[in-house]
Amino acid sequence: MKHSIRVISCVCILVCITYIWYITNQHAPPVDQLTCTWPVSLFNQTVIEECHWKFDHYVASGWERFWYDNIDALQKNVCVTLSKADQMNKSIRLIERITILQQSIFNKSSISKDANELFSQMFYRLECSSGRSLLVAQQIEPLVGLLRDPLTICPGFNQTIPLHLIQNEEDDMQSKRFILLAPSAPYVNFPPTGSQPPWISQKHRRKYLCDIGSSYFNGNSALNKRGSATSACWFYEYFRKSSLQFDRIIAFEDSELLPKTAWQQLPDDLVTVYTLINVAVETSGKFNPLKMLQSLAQPEDYVLFKLDIDAFYLEMKFIEQIIENKLLHSLIDELFFEMHVSVNEMLPYWELTVGPAHLNDSYVLFTKLRQLGIRMHSWP
């Protein structure tokens, strides 16, 4: 009788394991989840349980909350607030820290004392079929000031900041040293993931860059001169120093480019992965970059989407499409957007392209996108 019970128990276990295997191999994971497997002990036998990484929630840092809670008043004169001693000190610490982090990718966890005060955090949850659950946080730059490098734009700052942080005027306007990309962002480390955050390092993960408003690769029409207003080039150089390559770059540019110049500027290793579409983007049809992205990428891929075409209403239509489409929440990992709003400090640069929005609207929008699980960054 005992022997029969053991046999029946073994058969039941095998049936359950077979069923789990069938389900996991017949159905793709939900679009907002990334699947991984984990060994667990069951009746003294090691079996593989299914686990999912998914975005959980967003938490603003104390510094960001100060700006968000008071932005209606602070937006009237942003530079006055940024020039105050405590704000300047935080800005210097932030840029110095991010500048170091930008030098490499997939570092081990290095949560600093500034983590909760300066850096905001994206939280991800591991959920397993056994009921196990784990919550992990990863840093992202805070939304403060003009949503740009806080040590730039404002007059007189070069007289108060350390010499090693001073840039020329062109570099100031296009400064990207405040952007903290996911592969460079510290997170709470835990075994057995090692140094690579599992929600951005899945097996067979492909890397896409959608560059909407790309211009020339070097930022201008000169073959051997690189301008500061580059996008694809900046991303390429950022990851190339860590031997990380894009599988596909899709570049849209409305202004007519010289084809020979555009292609001669490309590095040799990008010629086979770079697609230049020298026409205006559209909110529907074959020239909608979001539609194109949905046909190419999978939730497990690493997707960067940059939007900067100096057309407020058209840009906002694309942003609305992203907000309303849950699939896009899972496809786009990092979103970069220069939102031209009415704020005194930026009017000299944006006067002809300013939309009917203010800086507080940018804070609300960027926060909303981060709350949807997208690492939302302001693009200079």
Residue pairs with C-beta under 8 A, 6 or more apart in sequence:
13 42
13 43
13 45
17 47
20 50
20 129
24 35
24 50
29 35
29 52
29 299
30 52
30 54
31 299
31 326
31 327
31 329
31 330
31 331
32 54
32 55
32 299
32 326
32 329
32 330
32 373
33 52
33 53
33 54
33 299
33 330
34 52
34 53
34 54
34 198
34 199
34 202
34 299
34 300
35 50
35 51
35 52
35 300
36 51
36 52
36 53
36 198
36 202
37 48
37 49
37 50
37 51
38 48
38 49
38 50
38 51
38 128
39 46
39 47
39 48
39 49
40 46
40 47
40 48
40 49
40 128
40 130
49 128
49 129
49 130
49 132
50 128
50 129
51 126
51 127
51 128
51 129
51 132
52 126
52 127
52 128
53 124
53 125
53 126
53 198
53 199
54 124
54 125
54 127
55 122
55 123
55 124
55 125
55 199
55 373
56 123
56 124
56 125
56 135
57 123
57 371
58 120
58 121
58 122
58 123
58 367
58 370
58 371
58 373
59 120
59 121
59 123
59 137
60 68
60 120
60 142
60 143
60 367
61 116
61 117
61 118
61 119
61 120
61 121
61 142
62 116
62 117
63 90
63 117
63 118
63 142
63 144
64 120
64 142
64 143
64 144
67 74
67 142
67 143
67 144
67 145
67 363
68 143
68 363
68 367
71 359
71 360
71 363
72 360
74 81
75 343
75 358
75 359
75 360
76 344
77 344
78 145
78 146
78 154
78 343
78 344
78 345
78 359
79 153
79 154
79 155
79 345
81 87
81 145
82 88
82 91
82 145
82 150
82 154
82 157
83 154
83 156
83 157
83 160
87 150
88 160
88 161
90 117
90 118
90 144
91 144
91 145
91 150
91 151
92 151
92 161
92 162
92 165
93 114
93 118
94 114
94 118
94 119
94 141
94 142
94 150
94 178
95 149
95 150
95 151
95 165
95 177
95 178
96 165
97 112
97 114
97 118
98 141
98 177
98 178
98 179
98 180
99 177
101 107
101 180
101 184
101 185
101 186
102 177
102 179
102 180
102 181
102 184
102 238
103 241
104 184
104 242
105 181
105 183
105 184
105 239
105 242
105 244
106 183
106 195
106 196
106 197
106 201
106 242
107 184
107 186
107 195
108 189
108 194
108 195
109 186
109 187
109 188
109 189
110 186
111 139
111 186
111 187
111 188
112 186
115 121
115 139
115 186
118 142
119 139
119 140
119 141
119 142
119 180
120 139
120 140
120 141
120 142
120 143
120 370
121 137
121 138
121 139
121 140
122 137
122 138
122 139
122 140
122 370
122 373
122 375
123 135
123 136
123 137
123 138
124 135
124 136
124 137
124 138
124 197
124 199
125 133
125 134
125 135
125 136
126 132
126 133
126 134
126 135
126 136
126 198
127 133
134 190
136 187
136 188
136 190
136 197
137 187
137 188
138 182
138 185
138 186
138 187
138 188
138 197
139 180
139 185
139 186
139 187
140 180
140 185
140 370
140 375
141 178
141 179
141 180
141 377
143 363
143 366
143 367
143 378
144 150
146 153
146 343
146 345
146 346
146 359
147 339
147 359
147 362
147 363
147 366
147 378
148 175
148 178
148 378
148 380
149 172
149 175
149 176
149 177
149 178
149 380
150 178
151 157
151 161
151 165
151 175
152 167
152 172
152 173
152 175
153 172
153 173
153 345
153 346
154 345
158 166
167 175
170 227
170 228
171 228
173 228
173 349
173 380
174 228
174 229
174 380
175 380
176 234
176 380
179 336
179 377
181 238
181 334
181 375
182 197
182 200
182 302
182 333
182 334
182 375
183 200
183 239
183 242
183 244
187 197
189 195
200 302
200 333
202 300
204 300
205 300
205 301
205 302
206 247
206 248
206 297
206 298
206 301
206 302
207 239
207 244
207 245
207 246
207 247
207 248
207 301
207 302
207 303
208 246
208 247
208 248
208 249
208 250
208 293
208 296
208 297
208 301
208 302
208 303
208 304
209 232
209 235
209 246
209 248
209 249
209 250
209 303
209 304
209 306
210 250
210 252
210 289
210 292
210 293
210 303
210 304
210 305
210 306
211 231
211 232
211 235
211 249
211 250
211 251
211 252
211 306
212 252
212 281
212 289
212 305
212 306
212 307
212 308
212 309
212 318
213 231
213 252
213 253
213 254
213 306
213 307
213 308
213 309
213 310
214 231
214 232
214 251
214 252
214 253
214 276
215 229
215 230
215 231
215 253
215 255
215 257
216 257
216 261
216 262
216 265
217 230
217 232
217 233
217 262
217 265
217 266
217 270
218 225
218 226
218 227
218 230
218 233
218 265
219 226
219 227
219 228
219 229
219 230
219 233
220 226
220 227
220 229
221 257
221 258
221 261
223 261
223 264
223 265
226 233
231 306
231 308
231 379
232 249
232 251
232 274
235 246
235 304
235 306
236 246
236 249
236 267
236 270
239 245
239 246
245 269
245 273
246 270
246 273
247 273
248 273
248 275
248 296
249 270
249 273
249 274
249 275
250 275
250 277
250 289
250 292
250 293
251 274
251 275
251 276
251 277
252 277
252 279
252 280
252 281
252 287
252 289
252 309
253 276
253 277
253 278
254 278
254 279
254 280
254 281
254 309
256 278
257 276
257 278
259 278
262 276
262 278
263 271
263 276
266 274
277 287
279 287
280 287
281 287
281 288
281 289
281 309
281 314
281 318
282 288
283 314
283 317
283 318
283 321
284 291
285 291
286 292
289 305
289 318
290 318
290 321
290 322
290 325
290 328
293 303
293 305
293 328
293 331
293 332
294 327
294 328
294 331
297 303
297 331
298 331
299 330
299 331
301 331
302 333
303 331
303 332
303 333
303 334
304 332
304 333
304 334
304 335
304 336
305 332
305 334
305 335
305 336
306 335
306 336
306 337
306 379
307 315
307 318
307 319
307 335
307 336
307 337
307 338
307 379
308 336
308 337
308 338
308 379
309 315
310 340
310 353
311 353
312 339
312 340
312 353
312 354
312 355
312 356
312 357
313 355
315 337
315 339
316 355
319 337
319 365
319 369
321 328
322 328
322 329
322 332
322 335
322 369
322 374
323 368
323 369
323 372
329 372
329 373
329 374
330 373
332 374
333 374
333 375
334 374
334 375
334 377
335 369
335 374
335 375
335 376
335 377
336 377
336 378
336 379
337 376
337 377
337 378
337 379
338 378
338 379
338 380
339 355
339 357
339 361
339 362
339 365
339 366
339 378
340 346
340 350
340 353
340 354
340 355
341 350
341 354
341 355
341 357
341 358
341 359
341 361
341 362
342 354
342 355
342 356
342 357
342 358
342 359
343 358
343 359
347 354
362 378
366 376
366 378
369 376
370 376
